[in-house]
Amino acid sequence: MLAPPSRDILLQALKAQVMDPELGVNIVDLGLVERLEAMPDGLEIDLIMTTPTCPQGHGLTDEAKRVLEQAAPGFPVAARLLSEPFWSPDRMSEAARRHLGWAAKP
């Protein structure tokens, strides 16, 4: 049985291909990936949104599932959209902060 790709490879695929359409930042740098596990029998990803009523939630979850299916052919992907925990800006990477103009000034 083949092993699934590493978590790092999967995160890179998500980072390169799944963007928040309103903010123009990928879901990894935004801190929307709450959990990502690669197991011998499949992949599981849990996402949160920047707001509980985000209209992009299901679309981003579907897109993340599609990207993971492409990155790990033959491995089923279970993707869930969580209502908790709540997102906060401290989940963002420095790259996301800079993109949005939120980086600390020197």
Phi and psi restraints in degrees (value plus and minus 20) as a CYANA .aco file:
   2 LEU   PHI     -94.9   -54.9
   2 LEU   PSI     127.5   167.5
   3 ALA   PHI    -107.4   -67.4
   3 ALA   PSI     126.8   166.8
   4 PRO   PHI     -90.0   -50.0
   4 PRO   PSI     140.6   180.6
   5 PRO   PHI     -79.2   -39.2
   5 PRO   PSI     138.5   178.5
   6 SER   PHI     -86.3   -46.3
   6 SER   PSI     139.9   179.9
   7 ARG   PHI     -78.3   -38.3
   7 ARG   PSI     -60.1   -20.1
   8 ASP   PHI     -81.1   -41.1
   8 ASP   PSI     -62.4   -22.4
   9 ILE   PHI     -84.7   -44.7
   9 ILE   PSI     -61.3   -21.3
  10 LEU   PHI     -85.3   -45.3
  10 LEU   PSI     -62.5   -22.5
  11 LEU   PHI     -83.5   -43.5
  11 LEU   PSI     -58.4   -18.4
  12 GLN   PHI     -83.4   -43.4
  12 GLN   PSI     -59.7   -19.7
  13 ALA   PHI     -82.9   -42.9
  13 ALA   PSI     -64.5   -24.5
  14 LEU   PHI     -83.5   -43.5
  14 LEU   PSI     -62.9   -22.9
  15 LYS   PHI     -82.0   -42.0
  15 LYS   PSI     -58.2   -18.2
  16 ALA   PHI     -98.5   -58.5
  16 ALA   PSI     -44.5    -4.5
  17 GLN   PHI    -143.7  -103.7
  17 GLN   PSI     -34.9     5.1
  18 VAL   PHI    -135.7   -95.7
  18 VAL   PSI      83.6   123.6
  19 MET   PHI    -129.8   -89.8
  19 MET   PSI     123.0   163.0
  20 ASP   PHI     -90.8   -50.8
  20 ASP   PSI      98.3   138.3
  21 PRO   PHI     -86.9   -46.9
  21 PRO   PSI     -44.9    -4.9
  22 GLU   PHI    -103.7   -63.7
  22 GLU   PSI     -55.1   -15.1
  23 LEU   PHI    -119.9   -79.9
  23 LEU   PSI     -40.4    -0.4
  24 GLY   PHI      50.8    90.8
  24 GLY   PSI       6.8    46.8
  25 VAL   PHI    -144.7  -104.7
  25 VAL   PSI     123.5   163.5
  26 ASN   PHI     -91.1   -51.1
  26 ASN   PSI     138.0   178.0
  27 ILE   PHI     -88.0   -48.0
  27 ILE   PSI     -44.2    -4.2
  28 VAL   PHI     -92.0   -52.0
  28 VAL   PSI     -70.9   -30.9
  29 ASP   PHI     -87.1   -47.1
  29 ASP   PSI     -47.7    -7.7
  30 LEU   PHI     -93.4   -53.4
  30 LEU   PSI     -36.8     3.2
  31 GLY   PHI      62.6   102.6
  31 GLY   PSI       8.2    48.2
  32 LEU   PHI    -106.7   -66.7
  32 LEU   PSI     -35.0     5.0
  33 VAL   PHI    -104.0   -64.0
  33 VAL   PSI      84.9   124.9
  34 GLU   PHI    -100.2   -60.2
  34 GLU   PSI     -57.8   -17.8
  35 ARG   PHI    -173.2  -133.2
  35 ARG   PSI     119.4   159.4
  36 LEU   PHI    -163.7  -123.7
  36 LEU   PSI      98.4   138.4
  37 GLU   PHI    -148.4  -108.4
  37 GLU   PSI     114.0   154.0
  38 ALA   PHI    -129.6   -89.6
  38 ALA   PSI      98.2   138.2
  39 MET   PHI    -141.7  -101.7
  39 MET   PSI     142.2   182.2
  40 PRO   PHI     -76.7   -36.7
  40 PRO   PSI     -47.9    -7.9
  41 ASP   PHI    -120.7   -80.7
  41 ASP   PSI     -14.9    25.1
  42 GLY   PHI     131.7   171.7
  42 GLY   PSI    -198.9  -158.9
  43 LEU   PHI    -135.3   -95.3
  43 LEU   PSI     128.5   168.5
  44 GLU   PHI    -151.6  -111.6
  44 GLU   PSI     113.2   153.2
  45 ILE   PHI    -153.3  -113.3
  45 ILE   PSI     115.3   155.3
  46 ASP   PHI    -138.9   -98.9
  46 ASP   PSI     109.1   149.1
  47 LEU   PHI    -137.2   -97.2
  47 LEU   PSI     130.8   170.8
  48 ILE   PHI    -140.1  -100.1
  48 ILE   PSI     143.2   183.2
  49 MET   PHI    -133.6   -93.6
  49 MET   PSI     146.0   186.0
  50 THR   PHI     -87.5   -47.5
  50 THR   PSI     -46.3    -6.3
  51 THR   PHI    -156.9  -116.9
  51 THR   PSI     127.9   167.9
  52 PRO   PHI     -79.0   -39.0
  52 PRO   PSI     -46.7    -6.7
  53 THR   PHI    -124.5   -84.5
  53 THR   PSI       2.9    42.9
  54 CYS   PHI     -77.0   -37.0
  54 CYS   PSI     103.0   143.0
  55 PRO   PHI     -91.6   -51.6
  55 PRO   PSI     -32.5     7.5
  56 GLN   PHI    -109.5   -69.5
  56 GLN   PSI     -26.3    13.7
  57 GLY   PHI     -71.6   -31.6
  57 GLY   PSI     -74.2   -34.2
  58 HIS   PHI     -89.4   -49.4
  58 HIS   PSI     -55.9   -15.9
  59 GLY   PHI     -85.1   -45.1
  59 GLY   PSI     -63.1   -23.1
  60 LEU   PHI     -87.1   -47.1
  60 LEU   PSI     -56.6   -16.6
  61 THR   PHI     -85.5   -45.5
  61 THR   PSI     -64.2   -24.2
  62 ASP   PHI     -82.7   -42.7
  62 ASP   PSI     -61.8   -21.8
  63 GLU   PHI     -85.5   -45.5
  63 GLU   PSI     -61.8   -21.8
  64 ALA   PHI     -81.5   -41.5
  64 ALA   PSI     -61.5   -21.5
  65 LYS   PHI     -81.8   -41.8
  65 LYS   PSI     -65.5   -25.5
  66 ARG   PHI     -80.6   -40.6
  66 ARG   PSI     -65.0   -25.0
  67 VAL   PHI     -83.7   -43.7
  67 VAL   PSI     -62.1   -22.1
  68 LEU   PHI     -87.5   -47.5
  68 LEU   PSI     -56.3   -16.3
  69 GLU   PHI     -83.0   -43.0
  69 GLU   PSI     -57.3   -17.3
  70 GLN   PHI     -91.3   -51.3
  70 GLN   PSI     -57.7   -17.7
  71 ALA   PHI     -94.4   -54.4
  71 ALA   PSI     -43.3    -3.3
  72 ALA   PHI    -154.2  -114.2
  72 ALA   PSI      49.2    89.2
  73 PRO   PHI     -77.7   -37.7
  73 PRO   PSI     117.8   157.8
  74 GLY   PHI      68.6   108.6
  74 GLY   PSI     -26.4    13.6
  75 PHE   PHI    -126.8   -86.8
  75 PHE   PSI     101.8   141.8
  76 PRO   PHI     -85.7   -45.7
  76 PRO   PSI     126.9   166.9
  77 VAL   PHI    -139.6   -99.6
  77 VAL   PSI     107.0   147.0
  78 ALA   PHI    -127.1   -87.1
  78 ALA   PSI      99.2   139.2
  79 ALA   PHI    -138.9   -98.9
  79 ALA   PSI     109.6   149.6
  80 ARG   PHI    -145.2  -105.2
  80 ARG   PSI     125.2   165.2
  81 LEU   PHI    -124.1   -84.1
  81 LEU   PSI      97.3   137.3
  82 LEU   PHI    -113.4   -73.4
  82 LEU   PSI     130.1   170.1
  83 SER   PHI    -113.5   -73.5
  83 SER   PSI     -34.6     5.4
  84 GLU   PHI    -161.0  -121.0
  84 GLU   PSI     131.7   171.7
  85 PRO   PHI     -94.8   -54.8
  85 PRO   PSI     146.5   186.5
  86 PHE   PHI     -99.0   -59.0
  86 PHE   PSI     122.2   162.2
  87 TRP   PHI     -96.4   -56.4
  87 TRP   PSI     129.4   169.4
  88 SER   PHI    -163.8  -123.8
  88 SER   PSI     136.8   176.8
  89 PRO   PHI     -78.8   -38.8
  89 PRO   PSI     -41.9    -1.9
  90 ASP   PHI     -88.2   -48.2
  90 ASP   PSI     -29.0    11.0
  91 ARG   PHI    -100.1   -60.1
  91 ARG   PSI     -36.0     4.0
  92 MET   PHI     -94.9   -54.9
  92 MET   PSI     129.0   169.0
  93 SER   PHI     -96.1   -56.1
  93 SER   PSI     146.2   186.2
  94 GLU   PHI     -81.1   -41.1
  94 GLU   PSI     -57.0   -17.0
  95 ALA   PHI     -80.8   -40.8
  95 ALA   PSI     -62.3   -22.3
  96 ALA   PHI     -86.2   -46.2
  96 ALA   PSI     -61.5   -21.5
  97 ARG   PHI     -80.8   -40.8
  97 ARG   PSI     -64.6   -24.6
  98 ARG   PHI     -82.4   -42.4
  98 ARG   PSI     -64.7   -24.7
  99 HIS   PHI     -77.5   -37.5
  99 HIS   PSI     -59.8   -19.8
 100 LEU   PHI    -108.2   -68.2
 100 LEU   PSI     -19.5    20.5
 101 GLY   PHI      57.0    97.0
 101 GLY   PSI       2.4    42.4
 102 TRP   PHI    -121.7   -81.7
 102 TRP   PSI     -18.2    21.8
 103 ALA   PHI     -85.7   -45.7
 103 ALA   PSI     125.9   165.9
 104 ALA   PHI     -84.4   -44.4
 104 ALA   PSI     119.7   159.7
 105 LYS   PHI    -100.4   -60.4
 105 LYS   PSI     121.3   161.3
